[in-house]
Amino acid sequence: MIDAQWHIMNNAEQVAHAAVHRIQLKAQEAISHRGVFKMVLAGGTTPKRVYELLAEYHQQWSQWHLYIGDERCLDVNDPERNSVMIMQTWLDKIHFPRENFYPIKAELGPEAAAKDYAQLIDSALPFDLVLLGMGEDGHTASLFPGHQHSDNERVHAVYNAPKAPSERVSLSKLSLSNSEQVMILITGTNKQAAIRQWQQGEELPINQIQSMHHLDILIDSDAMAQNK
């Protein structure tokens, strides 16, 4: 088991900039060694800022292959979908080969979309980098506290999510952990209670994610304020 490395920063903007720096380094390393960089993207406010910053850089985009950690079962162009946010904030602003972006077909419904995406990522594993956020209840991707899933699935059909929409699709902890590096971004005072539970050893979806080599938690002082 890889020990998590905690990196405490002053604010959310510093977290985003530090994440971009680490992503670029990992991309360069992966492309140098294997000619391709495979990354799993997250939804949420802090990852969104990361994508805005990445859009300002020139990279070997043709060697980047981008996957998504989870998706809401909404119409394909719904603004609440992670894929739409990623396109609008990042990929629409650069010359990115669209065939290298692999959205989850969540419009098919949880079961069909999970089966379809499991087949797609089966040939992509292991990932080079998985980017994750954390909700105030300790969930990550669409893995929620109290939900039970098969340990052998690569992708889960998610029902009864505590946040709307209730139907979603999520990579499993098995798939999310099958990565050379996992980077978790946590910002905001509303995360303090979950951080406290995590550090006290309570089981949460977020602390079930492992990594093959590096597990980095980039967290701002607001989220850590009562946990130092």
C-alpha positions as CSV (number, residue, x, y, z in Angstrom):
1,M,0.0,0.0,0.0
2,I,1.3,3.4,-1.0
3,D,1.3,6.1,1.8
4,A,-0.5,9.2,0.8
5,Q,1.6,12.4,0.6
6,W,-0.3,15.5,1.9
7,H,0.6,18.9,0.4
8,I,-1.1,21.8,2.2
9,M,-1.4,25.0,0.3
10,N,-2.7,28.5,1.0
11,N,-5.7,28.5,-1.2
12,A,-7.6,26.8,-4.0
13,E,-5.7,28.7,-6.7
14,Q,-2.4,27.4,-5.4
15,V,-3.8,23.9,-5.4
16,A,-4.9,24.3,-9.1
17,H,-1.5,25.6,-10.2
18,A,0.3,22.9,-8.3
19,A,-1.9,20.2,-9.9
20,V,-1.2,21.6,-13.4
21,H,2.6,21.5,-12.7
22,R,2.4,17.9,-11.7
23,I,0.1,16.9,-14.6
24,Q,2.6,18.4,-17.1
25,L,5.5,16.6,-15.5
26,K,3.7,13.3,-15.6
27,A,2.7,13.8,-19.2
28,Q,6.3,14.5,-20.2
29,E,7.5,11.4,-18.4
30,A,4.8,9.1,-19.8
31,I,5.2,10.4,-23.4
32,S,9.0,10.1,-23.1
33,H,8.8,6.5,-21.9
34,R,5.8,5.2,-23.8
35,G,4.8,7.8,-26.4
36,V,1.3,8.3,-24.8
37,F,-0.2,9.9,-21.7
38,K,-3.4,8.4,-20.3
39,M,-5.2,10.5,-17.7
40,V,-8.6,10.2,-15.9
41,L,-10.4,13.5,-15.4
42,A,-12.6,14.6,-12.5
43,G,-15.6,16.9,-12.3
44,G,-15.9,19.7,-9.7
45,T,-14.9,23.3,-9.1
46,T,-11.2,22.8,-8.5
47,P,-10.6,20.4,-11.4
48,K,-12.4,22.9,-13.6
49,R,-9.8,25.5,-12.7
50,V,-7.1,23.1,-13.5
51,Y,-8.6,22.6,-17.0
52,E,-8.8,26.3,-17.5
53,L,-5.1,26.6,-16.7
54,L,-4.1,23.7,-18.9
55,A,-5.8,25.4,-21.8
56,E,-3.2,28.2,-21.6
57,Y,-0.3,25.8,-22.3
58,H,1.1,24.2,-25.4
59,Q,1.5,20.4,-25.0
60,Q,1.9,17.4,-27.2
61,W,-1.9,17.0,-27.2
62,S,-1.8,14.3,-29.9
63,Q,-0.2,12.0,-27.3
64,W,-2.7,12.7,-24.6
65,H,-5.6,10.3,-24.1
66,L,-8.3,11.6,-21.7
67,Y,-10.9,9.5,-19.8
68,I,-13.5,10.5,-17.2
69,G,-13.9,9.2,-13.7
70,D,-17.7,9.5,-13.5
71,E,-20.6,11.0,-15.3
72,R,-24.2,12.0,-14.7
73,C,-26.9,10.2,-16.7
74,L,-28.1,13.3,-18.5
75,D,-28.6,14.3,-22.2
76,V,-25.3,14.3,-24.0
77,N,-25.2,18.2,-24.2
78,D,-26.5,18.9,-20.7
79,P,-24.3,21.5,-19.0
80,E,-24.3,19.5,-15.8
81,R,-22.3,16.7,-17.5
82,N,-18.6,16.5,-16.7
83,S,-17.8,15.9,-20.3
84,V,-19.5,19.2,-21.3
85,M,-17.6,21.1,-18.6
86,I,-14.3,19.6,-19.7
87,M,-15.0,20.5,-23.4
88,Q,-16.1,24.1,-22.6
89,T,-13.3,24.9,-20.2
90,W,-10.4,23.1,-21.9
91,L,-10.7,21.0,-25.1
92,D,-12.7,23.5,-27.1
93,K,-10.0,26.1,-26.5
94,I,-7.0,24.1,-27.8
95,H,-6.2,21.9,-30.8
96,F,-7.0,18.6,-29.1
97,P,-7.7,15.5,-31.2
98,R,-11.3,14.6,-30.3
99,E,-10.7,10.9,-31.0
100,N,-8.4,11.0,-27.9
101,F,-11.2,12.1,-25.6
102,Y,-13.3,9.3,-24.3
103,P,-16.5,10.5,-22.6
104,I,-18.8,8.1,-20.8
105,K,-22.0,7.5,-22.8
106,A,-24.1,8.1,-19.8
107,E,-27.1,9.1,-21.9
108,L,-27.5,5.4,-22.5
109,G,-28.4,4.9,-18.8
110,P,-26.3,3.5,-16.0
111,E,-26.2,-0.2,-16.9
112,A,-25.5,0.1,-20.7
113,A,-23.1,3.0,-20.2
114,A,-21.1,1.2,-17.5
115,K,-20.8,-1.9,-19.7
116,D,-19.7,0.2,-22.7
117,Y,-17.1,2.1,-20.8
118,A,-15.7,-1.0,-19.1
119,Q,-14.9,-2.4,-22.5
120,L,-13.3,0.8,-23.5
121,I,-11.0,1.3,-20.5
122,D,-10.0,-2.4,-20.4
123,S,-7.4,-1.8,-23.0
124,A,-6.4,1.6,-21.5
125,L,-5.3,0.3,-18.1
126,P,-3.1,1.1,-16.3
127,F,-3.5,4.8,-16.4
128,D,-0.6,7.2,-16.0
129,L,-2.5,9.7,-13.8
130,V,-5.9,9.8,-12.1
131,L,-7.3,13.1,-11.0
132,L,-9.9,13.1,-8.3
133,G,-11.8,15.5,-6.1
134,M,-13.7,14.8,-2.8
135,G,-17.2,15.7,-1.8
136,E,-18.1,17.0,1.7
137,D,-19.4,13.5,2.5
138,G,-16.1,11.8,1.5
139,H,-17.3,10.6,-1.9
140,T,-15.1,10.6,-4.9
141,A,-16.1,10.2,-8.6
142,S,-19.6,8.8,-8.0
143,L,-18.6,6.4,-5.3
144,F,-20.7,7.4,-2.3
145,P,-20.6,6.3,1.4
146,G,-22.9,3.4,2.1
147,H,-23.2,2.2,-1.5
148,Q,-22.2,-1.4,-2.3
149,H,-20.6,-2.4,-5.5
150,S,-18.9,-5.5,-6.8
151,D,-15.2,-5.5,-6.1
152,N,-14.5,-7.0,-9.5
153,E,-16.2,-4.4,-11.7
154,R,-14.2,-1.9,-13.6
155,V,-17.1,0.5,-14.0
156,H,-20.2,0.8,-11.8
157,A,-23.8,1.6,-12.6
158,V,-24.8,4.0,-9.8
159,Y,-28.3,4.4,-8.6
160,N,-29.8,6.5,-5.7
161,A,-26.9,8.9,-5.6
162,P,-27.5,11.4,-2.7
163,K,-26.9,14.3,-5.0
164,A,-29.0,14.8,-8.2
165,P,-29.1,13.3,-10.6
166,S,-29.5,10.0,-8.8
167,E,-28.4,7.8,-11.8
168,R,-24.7,8.0,-12.7
169,V,-21.8,5.9,-14.0
170,S,-18.5,5.7,-12.1
171,L,-15.1,4.0,-12.5
172,S,-14.6,1.6,-9.6
173,K,-12.0,1.9,-6.9
174,L,-10.3,-1.0,-8.7
175,S,-10.0,1.0,-11.9
176,L,-9.2,4.4,-10.3
177,S,-6.4,2.7,-8.3
178,N,-4.9,1.1,-11.4
179,S,-2.7,4.1,-12.1
180,E,0.9,5.0,-11.7
181,Q,-0.1,8.2,-9.9
182,V,-3.3,9.4,-8.2
183,M,-3.8,13.1,-7.4
184,I,-6.6,14.2,-5.1
185,L,-7.6,17.9,-5.0
186,I,-9.5,19.1,-1.9
187,T,-10.5,22.7,-1.2
188,G,-12.9,24.6,0.9
189,T,-14.1,24.7,4.5
190,N,-17.0,22.3,3.8
191,K,-14.5,19.5,3.5
192,Q,-13.2,19.8,7.0
193,A,-15.5,17.2,8.6
194,A,-14.6,14.5,5.9
195,I,-10.9,15.2,6.3
196,R,-11.3,14.7,10.0
197,Q,-13.1,11.4,9.5
198,W,-10.4,10.3,7.0
199,Q,-7.5,11.2,9.4
200,Q,-9.3,9.4,12.3
201,G,-9.3,6.2,10.2
202,E,-13.0,6.1,9.2
203,E,-13.7,4.3,6.0
204,L,-14.8,6.6,3.2
205,P,-14.8,6.1,-0.6
206,I,-12.0,8.6,-1.0
207,N,-9.6,6.7,1.3
208,Q,-10.2,3.4,-0.5
209,I,-8.4,4.7,-3.6
210,Q,-4.8,3.5,-3.9
211,S,-2.1,4.0,-6.5
212,M,0.6,1.9,-8.0
213,H,3.4,4.4,-7.2
214,H,2.4,7.9,-6.1
215,L,-0.7,9.1,-4.1
216,D,-0.7,12.9,-3.7
217,I,-3.3,14.9,-1.8
218,L,-3.2,18.6,-2.7
219,I,-5.3,20.4,-0.1
220,D,-5.8,24.1,0.8
221,S,-5.7,25.6,4.3
222,D,-9.4,26.1,4.4
223,A,-10.0,22.3,4.2
224,M,-7.3,21.6,6.8
225,A,-8.1,24.5,9.2
226,Q,-9.4,22.3,12.0
227,N,-7.3,19.3,11.2
228,K,-3.7,20.4,11.7
